[in-house]
Amino acid sequence: MSTAITPLTSGKNSSYSSTGMENFSNGGPLVSPTSVASDSGRPSFPSSNSVGTFSNSSLPGTERTVFARPLRGVRAIRLSVMRDETTSPERQRESCNLAAALQNIDFGEGENLREAVDLAVSASKTAPWQRPELGAWLARPDEWDVIVWWRFDRAVRGQGDMHELAKWASEHRKVIVFAEGIGGGAQVYDFRNPMDPITTMMLNQFAFAAEMESWATKERVTGAHAAMRTMNYRHANGAPAYGYKIVPMPAELGGVGKTLVQDESAVRVLLRIMRDLLDGVAVYKICAALTAEGVLTPRDHWSHLNGKPTGGKVGAGRKGSKVVKVFRWTRQLIRRILTTPALLGWKMHRGNPVRNAQGEPVMATTEPILTREEFDVIGALFEDKKLGEQKEAPADASRLLHIALCGACEGPMYKQGRATSRTQQDTYRCSSSANHTPCAAPTTIRADWLEEWAEARFLDLAGRIPVLKTLITPGYDPQREIDEVAAEYDAHQELKGQQRSRTALKSWEQRLAALDSRLAELEATPARPEKRERFATGQTLADVWTTADDETRRGLLLEAGFRVFVGKARPGGWRRLDESRLRLSVVGDLDPAIESWAGLRDELGTGPDGAPAAGSKMRIHTPVDLAA
């Protein structure tokens, strides 16, 4: 005897009333098709001409449902990888639309369209509530009744997320629909009856299967990537190092897969930064210039190449809280992109070079940006203590910041703005009181007097010194790479004894032997010293001073090692500058050149001739032209 399966009903606990769907308090049926048991005892389903069914079969209890009145649906689209054509948003949208039309689900249209499109979002890493657009709809459950995904893996990839989603749907009395479920037919999970445990159980079973599939896929992909990492020139996946772009593998290299070539626009930026560093430009100035000119950072550059919006979250914590339209260039970013061995064309994995069986780096490209010699020259710049200590000056930094020092405590003197009285001038004051440090005789001096005196002394002593540039022909010292490989060797040695299988032990021994082989090869490679040639630019320091701004002039004084110590003022010292209070010290790289020029000037008698005219503050001496 055949027994009919009772259709689902909502009961009187339904929370839906007049918000676009019928109040089913009368217990009316929500599902029109019924199933009749066959002679074998298994249920057989109505044919395709029956209301609410499809020709392709669905699992019992999840067959396609035709709702009595339109339900307000949300169409959920998700894509892990933008270039994945097999799961394109258009295909997902088409399938969801077909399921909605056949099941009386309305997504709205125009400004009232209910759709969540999350592209480049991984279901394995991002729960439904954490996805930008879907999370917003889940936060407003009163605005919709049913959510439709194309397939199960578009919703979740883990059993934990599915359990939480089912729990949430049960609490909010929602319906979940997969347009293409197991077996190809649609699957409907109705959580409007919170007392029915079958729906939750079935979803959890499918979630477990999806999680196992995701794990197996991840293992296959991981294994494939590991194999491709050891292949010269073969790019597996992900964003390349800044300076490179992904292109199809050329025929002469096999024509299979992808490889890397130089990205012309990014390489121009890299070379510009390197030139500025070699010319002595401060890192913070380079960052400020790049940001001001709108040069995209590596992260924004990659987003732009892939048609994605630039910027993102910044601030404390892993995800940050502040959203910016573009990222800024920073000193840490400059250091990172100029010290990665990827510039040598090497493949990198988790911060370390990928090496072959002989310990040699595996090449990612046939077009490395730098040679080893050039890479070492740039790397040495970041090891320079002076470069590491560079700090951005405050926007209101005075011209003599860290140049004017108190003669008593030798602490810095800070420039103080003029008081409200128009008769008072800006001053430099000993910072002892502000810094809560002792000073036997804190002093103050008018700012314009001190700045004019320091400028005159600098130009008098160093103005005629020619500006030189240094041409560096890189050498090669294998010690730098020896240190890098030795660090890898030591880290690998720490894993000794942790291998429980013969296969793992063999792999560990092979890498150890490869690193040892590379060390032996490097130790046998002779070093070649770099060559430095200095040549005149045709300019003097006075020429540079004339066209420089205050910050650049301050940099010249600091680089020359100028320090002005200011002593205690004498009675009446407020009327004019008392030069006896000032003591100049020159301790920088220019000191020998200044002494040499001063001696030559004395020999030629080109010193100041005569005392200043009455009432004048000072005279800037112009030496004779020695080349005349």
Secondary structure, DSSP 8 states (H G I E B T S, - for coil): ---B----B--TT----SSSS--GGG--BS-----EE-TTSSEE---TTSTT--SS---TT------SS-EEEEEEEEESSTT-GGG-HHHHHHHHHHHHHHHTEE---GGG--EEEEES--TTTS-GGGSHHHHHHHT-GGG-SEEEESSHHHH-SSHHHHHHHHHHHHHHT-EEEESS-GGGS-EEEE-S-TT--HHHHHHHHHHHHHHHHHHHHHHHHHHHHHHHHTSTT-B-SS---TTEEEEE--GGGTS-SEEEEE-HHHHHHHHHHHHHHHTT--HHHHHHHHHHTT---HHHHHHHHTT----EEESSSSS-SEEESS----HHHHHHHHH-GGGGTB-EETTEE-B-TTS-B-BSBS--SS-HHHHHHHHHHHH-HHHHT-----TT--TTTTTEEETTT--BEEEE---SSTT---EEEESHHHHT---SS--EEEHHHHHHHHHHHHHHHHTTSEEEEEEEE--B-THHHHHHHHHHHHHHHTTTT---SHHHHHHHHHHHHHHHHHHHHHHTS--B--EEEEEEEEEEHHHHHHH--HHHHHHHHHHHTEEEEE----TTTTSS--GGGEEEEE-STTHHHHHHHHHHHHHHT-S--S---TT----------TT-
